[in-house]
Amino acid sequence: MTSRPFTRRAALRIVASTASAIALPFAHSQAPFFQKPLRIIVPLPAGGAADAHMRAIALEMEKLVQQPVVVDNRPGGQFVVGIHALLQAPPDAHTFMHIYNGVVATQVVHKQFDLLRQTKPVTMVSENAILLAVGGKSPHRSFQDLLNTLRANPGKTNFGVPGSGGVEHLKIAEMETAFGFKATMVPYKGGPDMVNALVAGDVDAALVPGLFGLQFAPTGQLRVLATPGASRFAGFPEAPTLTELGFKSDPLAYWAGVVVRGDTPDPSVQRLQAEIVRASATKSVRDAAAATAGSVKLSEPRELQTLIESDMRWMAASASRLKLTS
């Protein structure tokens, strides 16, 4: 029997086939990344818009990762309770936290935590429009009408805000500087109380969520004059953006996102981001966002970090002008 010469090409074929034979069983038996229940920390009370949206994501993620996904509401302490719960969990991307630009404003004003140092962005999850509105009985029919009154009567026009030092308060302060007026801020315990005061005529104007505009403007209880968003709101296409009216600043909408512990490995962050994106593509999650007049909006981790950094810059400038920071 004549033997064939043992060529280099044959050797390489053997090595390759052996490697494949060894690797194949491991590829089939490789354990899934998520091997224990996941936890979503929501630093707000149960029953709100953020809670409903994250619960919709949790239900869809359970189907994808084949693990329980629990929503853990941790309100209180100006978000410190939620941040502390996140930092006590292992940095393995199995525990993550819902944040929004209100959390950023709280950090800027109160300095009790550091999102960029203690947490790592994963993805945005939603965006909701903000509207500049007046009461239905207001004499102001346009933003220019309101601006004329503001400039002619410094300090005599009241803006409702859902708490001192929040996103709305800081943006109105920025508007004061840009448009050259001075208003009086009237803080309320939350958005619903503020909107009720606006409808009743107890305050002259406010920045309100798009959902409240859709609820109260069609019945004549509110009038939408403009939006600080990047584009006109589909619900009120006739209302211009503040940018169109000459406001040179970062557009503002209510955004929400997800973060993990700051020392979570990047590959783990990427796996989590991929599953949240998959879950957010489902109809149930899109419907949950639409129920509050919002929309699903996703991002890469770096995009969310850039957004947080951008918000921190303009919020810090406004807080300094208001003397809200130490």
Backbone bond lengths (Angstrom), bond angles and torsions (degrees), N, CA, C in turn:
res aa  C-N    CA-C-N  psi(-1)  N-CA   C-N-CA  omega(-1)  CA-C   N-CA-C  phi
1 M - - - 1.453 - - 1.517 109.12 -
2 T 1.325 114.95 129.69 1.457 119.54 -178.11 1.522 109.48 -91.49
3 S 1.318 116.03 127.71 1.474 120.27 179.73 1.520 110.20 -89.40
4 R 1.351 115.79 146.20 1.458 121.06 177.45 1.534 109.32 -82.04
5 P 1.307 117.67 147.22 1.465 119.99 177.90 1.534 110.34 -64.94
6 F 1.296 117.29 142.93 1.474 124.06 -178.58 1.521 107.76 -86.95
7 T 1.312 116.29 90.10 1.459 121.28 -174.63 1.533 111.13 -82.09
8 R 1.339 115.59 164.60 1.481 121.55 177.63 1.521 110.23 -63.26
9 R 1.357 115.33 -37.02 1.475 118.65 179.69 1.520 111.05 -63.83
10 A 1.307 116.76 -40.09 1.470 120.50 178.42 1.511 110.84 -65.30
11 A 1.302 116.13 -38.94 1.468 120.02 178.84 1.518 110.93 -62.46
12 L 1.323 114.48 -42.32 1.468 118.19 -179.56 1.527 111.35 -65.59
13 R 1.370 115.74 -37.00 1.467 118.79 176.63 1.521 111.40 -61.78
14 I 1.297 117.21 -40.13 1.468 121.32 -179.33 1.525 110.48 -66.57
15 V 1.334 114.48 -45.26 1.468 118.20 179.49 1.526 110.18 -60.22
16 A 1.335 114.74 -44.21 1.461 118.47 -178.71 1.511 112.23 -64.38
17 S 1.340 116.65 -44.34 1.460 119.59 -178.65 1.518 110.94 -68.18
18 T 1.336 117.11 -35.74 1.463 120.25 177.78 1.514 110.82 -65.83
19 A 1.338 115.10 -43.22 1.464 118.57 179.18 1.511 111.05 -61.95
20 S 1.342 115.52 -40.48 1.469 119.05 178.90 1.515 111.31 -64.93
21 A 1.329 115.76 -40.12 1.461 119.68 -179.30 1.516 111.43 -65.27
22 I 1.349 114.90 -36.18 1.467 118.62 179.18 1.521 110.58 -72.84
23 A 1.346 115.54 -42.01 1.462 119.70 -173.96 1.508 112.76 -73.33
24 L 1.343 117.47 -31.36 1.461 120.33 -173.39 1.517 114.05 -58.69
25 P 1.345 119.54 -47.80 1.463 118.17 179.01 1.520 112.45 -60.84
26 F 1.350 115.91 -36.31 1.457 118.41 179.98 1.518 110.95 -68.92
27 A 1.326 116.25 -36.71 1.466 119.34 179.75 1.514 110.52 -63.41
28 H 1.359 115.62 -39.73 1.472 119.04 -178.99 1.521 111.66 -75.14
29 S 1.332 116.92 -27.41 1.462 119.07 -175.36 1.520 112.82 -99.27
30 Q 1.356 116.51 0.15 1.454 119.18 -177.88 1.524 110.41 -59.42
31 A 1.320 116.18 131.29 1.459 120.82 -177.38 1.522 110.07 -72.68
32 P 1.328 118.40 148.29 1.458 120.56 176.38 1.521 110.97 -65.08
33 F 1.328 116.15 156.37 1.469 120.12 -176.66 1.525 111.42 -63.11
34 F 1.330 117.49 -45.99 1.463 121.18 -177.75 1.531 108.87 -88.40
35 Q 1.326 116.39 108.85 1.461 121.23 -174.49 1.518 113.48 -115.78
36 K 1.325 117.17 8.94 1.466 120.50 177.39 1.522 107.70 -151.76
37 P 1.339 117.83 168.55 1.469 119.59 -179.16 1.527 112.66 -57.30
38 L 1.312 115.37 146.42 1.459 122.14 176.70 1.528 109.55 -100.39
39 R 1.337 115.24 154.12 1.465 119.94 -179.55 1.524 109.19 -132.70
40 I 1.338 114.73 129.52 1.464 120.92 175.29 1.526 107.83 -107.40
41 I 1.308 116.89 114.95 1.465 121.20 177.23 1.525 108.62 -86.32
42 V 1.320 115.86 123.96 1.469 121.87 175.39 1.525 106.62 -114.26
43 P 1.326 118.80 110.98 1.471 121.04 -174.44 1.522 113.16 -80.77
44 L 1.320 115.39 36.88 1.460 123.29 -178.37 1.525 108.86 -139.23
45 P 1.324 118.37 160.21 1.467 119.91 179.56 1.526 112.49 -63.73
46 A 1.320 115.80 154.84 1.464 121.05 175.44 1.527 109.76 -66.35
47 G 1.326 115.45 150.46 1.454 120.32 174.54 1.507 115.27 99.81
48 G 1.337 118.19 -10.66 1.455 120.84 179.95 1.519 112.43 -87.02
49 A 1.327 115.60 -178.04 1.459 120.86 -177.75 1.519 112.04 -63.96
50 A 1.340 116.82 -43.03 1.469 120.28 -179.85 1.520 110.82 -63.39
51 D 1.311 115.66 -42.03 1.468 121.15 -179.97 1.532 110.18 -62.15
52 A 1.336 117.05 -44.90 1.462 120.61 -178.69 1.527 111.54 -64.24
53 H 1.316 115.79 -41.17 1.463 120.13 -179.63 1.532 110.89 -65.18
54 M 1.331 117.00 -45.86 1.461 119.84 -178.03 1.528 111.31 -69.40
55 R 1.310 118.02 -30.20 1.470 119.89 175.86 1.533 110.70 -68.54
56 A 1.325 116.43 -35.51 1.466 119.21 176.24 1.524 110.38 -65.22
57 I 1.324 116.89 -41.46 1.468 120.76 176.84 1.528 110.15 -64.01
58 A 1.334 116.86 -41.61 1.467 120.80 -179.59 1.527 111.47 -59.64
59 L 1.324 117.11 -43.55 1.464 120.46 -178.82 1.526 111.48 -63.39
60 E 1.315 116.42 -40.38 1.460 119.34 179.76 1.528 111.79 -73.08
61 M 1.326 116.70 -35.91 1.461 119.29 178.83 1.524 111.70 -65.58
62 E 1.323 116.42 -35.17 1.469 119.75 178.04 1.526 110.85 -56.20
63 K 1.321 116.15 -41.08 1.464 119.81 179.84 1.538 111.02 -67.37
64 L 1.311 116.73 -34.39 1.457 121.04 -175.49 1.523 112.95 -78.52
65 V 1.329 117.03 -43.30 1.472 119.89 -173.94 1.523 112.49 -98.30
66 Q 1.338 116.62 -5.74 1.466 121.10 178.28 1.524 112.09 58.36
67 Q 1.335 115.30 38.72 1.457 122.40 175.73 1.529 108.59 -140.14
68 P 1.331 117.50 152.16 1.465 118.75 173.85 1.529 110.53 -62.90
69 V 1.323 116.61 142.13 1.461 122.09 175.92 1.523 106.80 -125.70
70 V 1.316 116.52 112.42 1.466 122.70 -172.46 1.519 110.26 -104.21
71 V 1.322 117.33 134.22 1.465 122.07 173.07 1.522 108.12 -92.62
72 D 1.318 116.00 122.86 1.465 123.36 -175.64 1.527 108.72 -114.86
73 N 1.327 116.76 101.02 1.468 120.82 -179.93 1.522 110.02 -76.27
74 R 1.332 116.48 122.74 1.469 122.31 -179.80 1.530 109.72 -130.71
75 P 1.340 117.51 69.70 1.467 119.36 179.91 1.525 111.17 -77.98
76 G 1.341 114.40 165.89 1.463 119.16 172.14 1.517 113.76 106.91
77 G 1.333 112.90 162.50 1.454 120.56 174.00 1.509 114.08 64.57
78 Q 1.344 117.18 29.71 1.469 121.43 -178.79 1.527 110.68 53.09
79 F 1.332 114.33 46.26 1.473 124.98 177.58 1.525 114.05 74.86
80 V 1.315 117.70 -3.46 1.466 120.49 -179.30 1.526 110.54 -64.79
81 V 1.327 118.16 -35.48 1.466 121.64 179.74 1.527 110.16 -60.01
82 G 1.330 116.35 -45.95 1.456 120.33 179.45 1.519 112.19 -67.02
83 I 1.330 117.00 -43.94 1.472 120.98 178.79 1.525 110.30 -60.21
84 H 1.325 116.95 -43.21 1.469 120.94 -179.61 1.527 110.61 -62.04
85 A 1.332 116.55 -41.99 1.469 119.97 179.15 1.525 110.69 -62.28
86 L 1.327 116.93 -39.95 1.464 120.29 178.55 1.525 111.01 -64.14
87 L 1.317 117.11 -43.89 1.460 121.09 -176.09 1.526 112.55 -71.80
88 Q 1.328 117.35 -18.18 1.468 120.61 177.14 1.525 112.12 -82.96
89 A 1.324 117.24 -13.69 1.465 121.11 -178.39 1.529 110.12 -85.71
90 P 1.320 118.08 156.61 1.469 120.33 177.56 1.532 110.98 -63.11
91 P 1.326 118.13 149.26 1.475 121.63 -179.95 1.527 111.87 -83.44
92 D 1.331 116.10 59.64 1.462 120.27 -174.15 1.530 113.43 -120.17
93 A 1.332 116.75 12.92 1.477 123.04 178.50 1.520 113.32 68.13
94 H 1.328 118.35 11.69 1.463 121.05 175.01 1.530 111.39 -90.02
95 T 1.327 116.84 -13.58 1.462 121.73 173.83 1.518 107.48 -123.93
96 F 1.331 116.27 126.94 1.457 120.03 179.02 1.520 108.91 -142.02
97 M 1.334 116.03 162.04 1.462 120.59 -171.30 1.524 111.81 -126.85
98 H 1.318 114.18 140.03 1.462 122.11 173.68 1.532 108.48 -77.59
99 I 1.329 116.14 131.49 1.464 120.13 172.30 1.529 108.59 -131.75
100 Y 1.300 115.97 165.73 1.462 121.54 174.33 1.524 107.52 -150.44
101 N 1.336 118.13 178.46 1.456 117.34 -173.87 1.513 113.86 -68.09
102 G 1.320 117.93 -13.93 1.461 119.59 172.08 1.523 112.11 -66.34
103 V 1.319 116.99 -31.75 1.470 121.01 176.41 1.526 109.50 -67.87
104 V 1.322 116.63 -39.42 1.462 120.64 178.35 1.525 110.24 -63.51
105 A 1.336 117.13 -44.40 1.463 120.99 178.90 1.521 111.04 -60.27
106 T 1.321 116.65 -40.58 1.467 120.51 179.51 1.525 110.87 -64.53
107 Q 1.326 116.94 -40.10 1.466 118.83 176.81 1.525 110.91 -61.99
108 V 1.342 116.43 -44.96 1.462 120.64 -177.46 1.518 111.51 -61.58
109 V 1.328 116.39 -42.34 1.462 120.55 -174.38 1.527 112.21 -81.54
110 H 1.333 117.17 -42.53 1.471 120.15 -171.49 1.523 114.48 -104.26
111 K 1.329 117.41 -18.64 1.469 121.89 173.27 1.537 113.37 54.00
112 Q 1.335 116.90 43.68 1.461 120.39 179.28 1.526 113.02 -98.94
113 F 1.318 116.97 -6.61 1.469 121.38 176.49 1.526 107.48 -155.45
114 D 1.330 116.45 172.59 1.462 121.79 -177.82 1.525 108.57 -135.99
115 L 1.326 116.18 99.13 1.467 120.65 -175.98 1.526 112.11 -59.14
116 L 1.323 117.56 -42.02 1.460 120.60 -174.75 1.522 112.31 -72.16
117 R 1.322 117.39 -24.03 1.462 120.01 179.43 1.529 112.07 -96.81
118 Q 1.325 117.23 -39.04 1.459 120.94 -173.05 1.526 113.64 -91.32
119 T 1.332 116.68 -18.90 1.467 119.20 -178.35 1.527 109.73 -128.80
120 K 1.325 115.12 167.40 1.457 121.78 178.06 1.528 108.12 -130.06
121 P 1.328 118.05 127.02 1.469 120.43 -179.11 1.528 112.01 -65.01
122 V 1.336 115.15 146.22 1.466 121.72 176.80 1.530 110.17 -113.44
123 T 1.320 116.59 -58.69 1.466 121.55 179.41 1.518 110.28 -166.87
124 M 1.315 117.14 154.57 1.455 121.03 163.63 1.528 107.58 -72.31
125 V 1.334 116.39 157.76 1.463 119.50 176.17 1.528 112.87 -126.59
126 S 1.339 117.46 -25.24 1.466 118.24 -178.01 1.515 111.58 -160.23
127 E 1.323 114.10 167.28 1.463 121.46 175.18 1.521 108.64 -146.04
128 N 1.332 116.28 137.52 1.461 122.31 178.85 1.520 109.35 -129.16
129 A 1.317 116.29 139.15 1.459 121.09 -177.76 1.526 111.28 -71.35
130 I 1.329 115.05 152.93 1.465 123.48 172.34 1.525 106.61 -118.60
131 L 1.325 116.27 140.38 1.459 121.65 -177.20 1.516 110.83 -125.32
132 L 1.318 116.51 143.10 1.462 121.72 170.81 1.520 106.85 -91.66
133 A 1.337 115.48 118.27 1.466 119.49 -173.87 1.520 111.39 -132.77
134 V 1.323 114.10 158.22 1.466 122.37 172.07 1.524 107.22 -125.77
135 G 1.311 116.24 169.57 1.457 119.88 178.19 1.520 111.98 -68.30
136 G 1.320 115.50 158.95 1.455 120.45 -177.72 1.519 113.84 -63.05
137 K 1.323 117.87 -25.22 1.461 121.82 -179.92 1.524 112.84 -96.45
138 S 1.301 116.55 5.83 1.466 121.07 -179.85 1.528 110.64 -64.43
139 P 1.336 117.91 144.74 1.470 120.16 175.93 1.525 112.61 -75.15
140 H 1.316 116.83 -9.79 1.464 119.94 -175.28 1.532 110.58 -84.47
141 R 1.325 114.91 118.86 1.455 120.20 -178.29 1.529 112.42 -99.61
142 S 1.325 116.09 -12.04 1.462 120.68 -178.70 1.517 109.02 -148.79
143 F 1.328 114.85 168.52 1.463 118.57 177.16 1.524 110.53 -62.88
144 Q 1.320 117.34 -37.92 1.466 119.54 -179.91 1.522 111.15 -62.86
145 D 1.335 117.66 -37.96 1.473 120.63 175.69 1.521 110.17 -58.28
146 L 1.329 115.85 -47.92 1.464 120.19 -179.50 1.523 110.55 -63.67
147 L 1.322 116.66 -42.80 1.460 120.64 -178.86 1.529 111.37 -63.46
148 N 1.310 117.18 -39.70 1.470 120.02 178.00 1.521 110.97 -60.31
149 T 1.335 116.15 -42.43 1.463 120.44 178.81 1.531 110.94 -66.66
150 L 1.304 116.51 -42.53 1.459 120.66 179.45 1.525 111.65 -60.21
151 R 1.322 115.98 -44.12 1.468 119.69 -178.50 1.525 112.28 -71.29
152 A 1.329 116.44 -33.40 1.466 120.39 -177.69 1.523 112.63 -78.83
153 N 1.334 116.66 -20.30 1.468 120.04 -175.08 1.531 110.14 -133.71
154 P 1.322 118.55 71.53 1.466 121.25 -176.42 1.528 112.49 -56.07
155 G 1.323 114.74 127.69 1.462 120.54 175.66 1.512 115.17 79.50
156 K 1.337 118.54 -2.03 1.457 120.07 -175.52 1.530 113.32 -99.58
157 T 1.316 117.37 -9.08 1.462 121.32 177.87 1.516 108.83 -100.86
158 N 1.342 116.20 131.06 1.463 121.31 -174.45 1.526 111.82 -99.00
159 F 1.321 116.05 132.95 1.458 122.47 171.19 1.519 108.26 -108.99
160 G 1.319 117.15 126.11 1.452 120.07 173.05 1.523 109.77 -78.79
161 V 1.317 116.01 140.85 1.470 120.77 176.48 1.536 108.28 -137.06
162 P 1.333 117.47 141.81 1.475 119.82 179.60 1.533 111.31 -82.71
163 G 1.321 115.21 67.59 1.459 120.91 179.66 1.508 112.00 104.11
164 S 1.314 116.22 143.26 1.457 121.63 179.91 1.528 110.85 -73.39
165 G 1.333 116.59 136.07 1.455 120.45 176.60 1.505 114.96 83.34
166 G 1.337 117.34 9.52 1.460 120.38 178.90 1.524 111.68 -85.06
167 V 1.324 115.41 -178.60 1.464 121.47 -178.28 1.531 111.07 -55.20
168 E 1.340 116.54 -46.37 1.460 120.81 -176.24 1.525 111.18 -65.59
169 H 1.325 116.58 -44.01 1.464 121.52 179.46 1.533 110.26 -59.03
170 L 1.328 116.62 -45.67 1.464 120.96 -177.81 1.528 111.85 -67.67
171 K 1.327 117.43 -37.18 1.467 119.86 178.95 1.524 111.59 -70.41
172 I 1.331 117.90 -39.29 1.467 120.28 177.49 1.529 110.07 -63.48
173 A 1.325 116.83 -38.58 1.468 119.93 176.69 1.519 111.25 -61.71
174 E 1.320 116.10 -37.88 1.461 120.34 176.91 1.527 110.12 -66.72
175 M 1.322 116.50 -38.97 1.463 120.71 177.58 1.533 110.86 -64.12
176 E 1.313 117.52 -37.96 1.464 120.64 178.51 1.525 111.11 -55.67
177 T 1.312 115.87 -46.35 1.460 120.61 -179.55 1.523 111.28 -67.82
178 A 1.329 116.42 -44.15 1.463 120.18 -175.87 1.525 112.71 -67.82
179 F 1.346 117.27 -39.81 1.457 120.71 -174.57 1.536 113.25 -100.62
180 G 1.325 116.81 -4.87 1.458 119.78 175.84 1.509 115.00 72.05
181 F 1.319 116.90 52.81 1.466 120.16 175.12 1.523 109.84 -139.72
182 K 1.311 116.02 168.39 1.464 122.53 176.64 1.513 108.70 -132.16
183 A 1.344 115.52 120.55 1.467 121.23 178.56 1.516 109.68 -115.01
184 T 1.316 115.30 167.68 1.462 121.99 174.62 1.526 108.71 -105.14
185 M 1.336 116.46 126.95 1.460 121.08 -179.64 1.527 110.12 -88.52
186 V 1.329 115.35 133.76 1.466 121.08 177.25 1.526 107.51 -119.37
187 P 1.344 117.82 105.37 1.470 119.65 -176.68 1.530 112.49 -80.27
188 Y 1.332 115.40 143.68 1.467 123.17 175.51 1.527 109.09 -123.03
189 K 1.319 116.42 167.36 1.467 120.77 -177.13 1.523 112.53 -68.74
190 G 1.324 116.71 -24.82 1.457 119.55 -178.93 1.508 111.25 -171.57
191 G 1.341 115.88 177.86 1.454 121.13 -178.04 1.514 114.97 -59.04
192 P 1.347 119.46 -46.90 1.467 119.29 -179.91 1.521 113.57 -59.26
193 D 1.334 117.90 -42.66 1.467 120.34 178.31 1.528 110.83 -62.85
194 M 1.321 116.23 -40.86 1.465 120.32 179.60 1.524 110.86 -63.90
195 V 1.320 117.29 -44.47 1.465 120.58 -178.90 1.525 110.62 -66.70
196 N 1.316 117.42 -38.86 1.471 119.98 176.45 1.522 110.88 -60.48
197 A 1.335 116.56 -39.32 1.471 120.46 178.17 1.530 110.80 -66.74
198 L 1.322 116.50 -36.52 1.464 120.68 179.18 1.528 109.99 -67.30
199 V 1.314 116.82 -44.06 1.465 121.42 178.08 1.527 110.82 -61.75
200 A 1.343 116.38 -39.15 1.467 121.06 -178.42 1.521 112.77 -76.79
201 G 1.327 117.52 -10.89 1.458 120.12 -178.61 1.509 113.74 85.46
202 D 1.326 117.62 12.80 1.471 120.81 179.62 1.524 111.86 -74.60
203 V 1.332 117.64 -24.52 1.462 122.43 172.16 1.526 107.91 -128.91
204 D 1.318 115.81 159.62 1.461 119.99 -172.76 1.523 113.71 -87.29
205 A 1.323 117.58 -32.17 1.461 120.51 -175.43 1.521 109.32 -158.09
206 A 1.337 115.29 165.84 1.465 120.34 178.76 1.515 109.35 -167.68
207 L 1.322 115.59 158.03 1.457 122.16 167.30 1.518 106.53 -92.38
208 V 1.327 116.94 121.23 1.459 120.96 -173.43 1.527 110.39 -125.57
209 P 1.333 117.47 154.01 1.470 119.87 174.43 1.525 111.41 -62.71
210 G 1.330 115.24 149.76 1.455 120.05 179.39 1.515 113.29 -56.13
211 L 1.336 116.77 -33.80 1.459 120.71 179.94 1.520 111.42 -59.02
212 F 1.333 117.96 -42.66 1.462 120.80 -179.92 1.528 110.87 -68.18
213 G 1.329 116.34 -34.51 1.451 118.62 175.42 1.519 111.56 -61.52
214 L 1.327 115.99 -44.52 1.464 120.50 179.53 1.522 112.08 -66.81
215 Q 1.329 117.22 -29.02 1.463 120.47 -179.55 1.520 112.38 -77.91
216 F 1.339 117.27 -39.39 1.462 119.98 -168.43 1.529 114.95 -108.80
217 A 1.320 118.92 -24.72 1.467 119.41 -178.53 1.534 112.95 -69.65
218 P 1.330 119.65 -41.55 1.471 118.50 -179.28 1.528 114.09 -60.58
219 T 1.334 117.42 -25.85 1.464 120.77 179.44 1.529 112.07 -92.81
220 G 1.335 116.54 4.50 1.461 120.00 177.89 1.508 114.72 82.60
221 Q 1.330 118.35 8.39 1.463 120.35 -178.96 1.531 112.56 -84.24
222 L 1.319 116.35 -22.98 1.466 122.10 174.29 1.521 108.54 -132.48
223 R 1.336 115.23 157.96 1.469 120.88 173.31 1.517 107.59 -129.95
224 V 1.323 116.18 124.06 1.460 121.77 -178.79 1.518 109.19 -88.78
225 L 1.345 116.27 124.57 1.458 121.21 -177.33 1.533 113.54 -102.17
226 A 1.335 116.87 -31.67 1.466 120.24 -175.51 1.523 108.97 -169.17
227 T 1.323 115.24 176.98 1.462 120.77 173.51 1.523 109.53 -137.11
228 P 1.331 118.02 141.09 1.464 120.12 174.40 1.528 112.41 -82.38
229 G 1.321 117.57 5.15 1.453 121.56 -178.05 1.522 113.67 -72.02
230 A 1.331 115.17 172.32 1.464 120.83 -179.16 1.522 112.33 -71.60
231 S 1.320 117.21 -23.21 1.467 121.63 179.78 1.526 108.98 -144.25
232 R 1.298 116.41 165.14 1.460 120.60 179.15 1.523 110.23 -64.15
233 F 1.318 115.47 144.51 1.460 122.03 -179.46 1.525 108.80 -78.89
234 A 1.328 116.50 130.51 1.465 120.71 -176.34 1.519 112.46 -58.12
235 G 1.339 117.55 -30.62 1.455 120.39 -179.16 1.517 113.18 -69.81
236 F 1.346 117.00 -24.05 1.470 122.13 -179.90 1.531 108.40 -138.72
237 P 1.318 117.08 69.48 1.466 119.88 -174.32 1.524 114.03 -64.19
238 E 1.331 116.39 -17.68 1.463 119.53 179.57 1.531 112.21 -78.93
239 A 1.336 117.62 -16.24 1.463 121.49 -178.46 1.529 109.66 -83.34
240 P 1.335 118.54 119.56 1.471 120.65 -176.95 1.530 111.72 -73.33
241 T 1.319 114.70 162.94 1.465 119.53 171.37 1.531 108.17 -79.30
242 L 1.317 115.82 155.56 1.466 119.13 175.62 1.525 110.83 -64.31
243 T 1.324 116.37 -28.80 1.465 119.61 176.90 1.528 110.12 -62.70
244 E 1.322 117.22 -41.17 1.465 120.88 176.39 1.521 111.28 -61.20
245 L 1.331 116.01 -28.31 1.461 121.11 -177.43 1.521 112.60 -91.30
246 G 1.343 116.19 5.40 1.460 119.52 174.80 1.515 116.00 104.65
247 F 1.335 117.23 8.57 1.459 120.97 -178.62 1.521 109.04 -83.22
248 K 1.326 116.81 109.60 1.463 121.53 -177.90 1.530 109.67 -96.65
249 S 1.314 114.84 85.02 1.461 120.30 179.98 1.518 108.78 -158.24
250 D 1.339 116.27 174.34 1.456 120.60 177.48 1.522 109.87 -63.99
251 P 1.335 118.30 130.76 1.473 119.99 173.84 1.524 109.73 -60.15
252 L 1.317 115.25 157.22 1.462 119.91 -177.12 1.519 111.22 -130.93
253 A 1.325 115.49 128.71 1.458 123.72 168.12 1.516 105.98 -139.40
254 Y 1.327 116.47 161.81 1.459 118.96 173.35 1.532 107.83 -78.64
255 W 1.308 117.38 112.03 1.458 120.00 176.04 1.526 109.29 -108.35
256 A 1.316 115.31 155.13 1.463 121.37 175.97 1.519 108.55 -132.53
257 G 1.318 115.66 149.34 1.456 120.64 -179.85 1.506 111.26 -152.00
258 V 1.315 115.21 -173.01 1.462 122.61 -176.95 1.519 109.13 -130.81
259 V 1.338 116.41 137.69 1.461 121.89 175.90 1.526 109.75 -130.05
260 V 1.326 115.36 158.81 1.463 122.57 173.18 1.528 107.96 -122.39
261 R 1.313 116.11 179.31 1.461 119.69 174.66 1.526 110.68 -57.01
262 G 1.310 115.40 146.82 1.447 120.00 -175.95 1.514 115.14 -64.37
263 D 1.325 117.36 -23.18 1.464 119.92 -178.84 1.531 112.59 -98.65
264 T 1.323 117.08 16.67 1.464 120.80 175.73 1.533 109.68 -70.46
265 P 1.323 119.32 130.93 1.468 121.21 -180.00 1.532 111.70 -59.97
266 D 1.316 116.11 143.36 1.466 120.97 -178.50 1.535 113.32 -57.82
267 P 1.341 119.84 -40.94 1.469 118.40 177.72 1.529 112.95 -59.56
268 S 1.332 117.06 -35.50 1.470 120.59 177.14 1.522 110.64 -67.77
269 V 1.332 116.28 -40.50 1.461 120.72 177.14 1.529 109.93 -60.22
270 Q 1.322 116.47 -42.31 1.466 120.52 -178.76 1.524 111.83 -65.53
271 R 1.336 117.08 -37.78 1.467 119.65 177.63 1.522 110.92 -65.07
272 L 1.329 116.03 -43.59 1.463 120.00 178.87 1.526 110.57 -64.55
273 Q 1.319 116.96 -44.40 1.457 120.35 179.70 1.523 111.04 -58.15
274 A 1.326 116.48 -41.39 1.462 120.66 -178.90 1.527 111.21 -63.13
275 E 1.329 118.05 -39.87 1.466 120.77 -178.87 1.523 111.60 -72.27
276 I 1.330 116.81 -36.31 1.469 119.43 177.19 1.525 110.02 -66.06
277 V 1.320 116.44 -39.64 1.467 120.44 177.36 1.524 110.29 -62.26
278 R 1.318 117.00 -44.47 1.469 120.38 178.57 1.523 111.23 -62.36
279 A 1.318 116.72 -44.23 1.467 120.37 179.86 1.531 111.13 -63.80
280 S 1.337 116.38 -37.78 1.465 121.03 -175.98 1.518 113.07 -73.72
281 A 1.335 116.87 -12.32 1.466 120.35 177.82 1.525 112.44 -80.12
282 T 1.336 117.11 -6.47 1.455 120.61 -176.11 1.531 111.45 -81.94
283 K 1.301 115.64 157.01 1.466 121.23 -178.83 1.523 111.62 -63.70
284 S 1.313 117.76 -38.12 1.469 119.73 -177.10 1.521 111.40 -63.52
285 V 1.326 117.59 -38.43 1.464 120.34 179.75 1.526 110.01 -72.97
286 R 1.320 117.05 -41.34 1.474 119.51 176.91 1.532 110.48 -61.55
287 D 1.327 116.83 -39.52 1.466 120.62 178.69 1.525 111.60 -65.61
288 A 1.337 116.48 -37.51 1.472 120.30 178.90 1.518 110.48 -63.12
289 A 1.329 117.10 -40.08 1.465 120.35 177.77 1.525 110.81 -68.92
290 A 1.324 116.58 -42.39 1.465 120.73 -178.77 1.526 112.19 -65.40
291 A 1.329 117.22 -27.08 1.470 121.16 -179.33 1.523 111.73 -63.06
292 T 1.323 117.72 -21.07 1.466 121.19 177.50 1.528 110.40 -111.44
293 A 1.330 116.74 24.82 1.468 123.45 179.78 1.524 111.89 62.40
294 G 1.321 116.22 26.86 1.452 120.75 178.47 1.510 111.56 -110.75
295 S 1.321 115.72 -170.52 1.453 121.57 178.48 1.517 109.38 -146.91
296 V 1.326 115.44 153.72 1.455 120.32 174.44 1.526 108.28 -69.34
297 K 1.313 116.36 130.37 1.458 121.10 174.91 1.520 108.20 -138.43
298 L 1.324 116.04 121.47 1.458 121.83 -174.81 1.525 110.12 -113.46
299 S 1.318 115.89 164.45 1.462 119.23 -177.98 1.518 110.29 -157.76
300 E 1.305 115.21 167.18 1.451 121.93 167.64 1.528 108.26 -78.68
301 P 1.334 118.69 157.07 1.468 120.05 179.77 1.525 113.53 -53.58
302 R 1.331 116.63 -41.52 1.462 119.97 -177.15 1.528 111.12 -64.26
303 E 1.326 117.79 -35.94 1.464 120.86 179.01 1.525 111.06 -63.45
304 L 1.326 116.64 -41.43 1.465 119.68 178.45 1.526 110.19 -66.33
305 Q 1.308 117.27 -39.84 1.467 119.50 178.24 1.530 110.68 -62.28
306 T 1.327 116.97 -42.23 1.459 120.12 178.36 1.518 111.44 -62.03
307 L 1.331 116.68 -38.63 1.467 121.00 178.24 1.525 110.78 -64.77
308 I 1.316 117.23 -44.09 1.467 121.04 178.68 1.529 110.21 -61.21
309 E 1.321 116.42 -45.15 1.467 120.47 179.99 1.521 111.42 -62.72
310 S 1.334 116.92 -41.22 1.460 121.16 179.20 1.526 111.18 -63.72
311 D 1.340 116.51 -44.83 1.462 120.22 178.27 1.525 111.41 -62.81
312 M 1.312 116.11 -39.38 1.460 119.29 179.74 1.531 111.80 -59.97
313 R 1.321 116.22 -38.16 1.469 119.74 -177.25 1.525 111.91 -65.17
314 W 1.356 116.73 -51.41 1.460 116.81 -176.54 1.523 111.32 -73.70
315 M 1.331 116.93 -32.75 1.464 119.45 178.32 1.526 111.07 -66.40
316 A 1.322 117.24 -40.33 1.463 120.37 179.10 1.523 110.98 -63.31
317 A 1.333 117.09 -39.31 1.459 120.27 178.80 1.537 110.70 -64.75
318 S 1.329 116.75 -42.79 1.469 120.61 178.56 1.522 111.45 -66.27
319 A 1.318 116.67 -43.64 1.466 120.50 -179.77 1.513 111.21 -62.57
320 S 1.319 116.06 -36.57 1.461 119.57 178.06 1.530 111.09 -65.90
321 R 1.330 116.08 -43.02 1.484 118.82 178.10 1.520 111.27 -62.89
322 L 1.320 116.80 -34.84 1.470 120.79 179.65 1.527 112.96 -82.49
323 K 1.344 115.38 -5.19 1.468 121.70 -176.49 1.528 111.68 58.33
324 L 1.346 114.65 42.58 1.460 120.33 -179.98 1.524 112.49 -94.11
325 T 1.329 116.61 -13.83 1.470 119.19 -177.38 1.523 109.95 -105.85
326 S 1.336 114.47 154.69 1.462 119.43 -179.24 1.519 110.02 -84.76
